[in-house]
């Protein structure tokens, strides 16, 4: 089995042909509350990002990978590895499966592929993820993938109705079972 794939999915670098999908992910305000985005990106800016993207994560400290279904070569989502800290050997990650492809087990499979790449190949000590405490589907997905809920970040995320807690999940290399 190749490094960035299993029998059903493969992960690959962003390409210019992904601009519509990339624009959807970055510009759909539904997802902004999970991160730090507060304004949309232009297609031009996103194209420039793709063109300038380098695969050297030691330089860029981030890597975006497109999730592709092998049977029909259909992009179904994206993984973002970011805030890569080589000194402390950790990184944060986010995953988005497009709505029409959700509830098929793709997110858990993607996390398995990414975990193997990050922990076994890159030898990063830990992966972590912050999610809204009310996002039960993501919390369950992370727990099913071996992540441990390690803390609650009080009033971490601003919402229309005030502030909401986020929870931190971690997967540490010595607890990871391939």
Secondary structure, DSSP 4 states (H G I P E B T S, - for coil): --TTB-SSEEEEE--GGGHHHHHHHHH-GGGGGGSS--SPPPHHHHHHHHHH--S-HHHHS-EEEEEEETTTTEEEEEEEEEEEETTTTEEEEEEEE-GGG-SSSHHHHHHHHHHIIIIIIS--SEEEEEEETT-HHHHHHHHHTT-EEEEEEEEEEEETTEEEEEEEEEEEGGG---
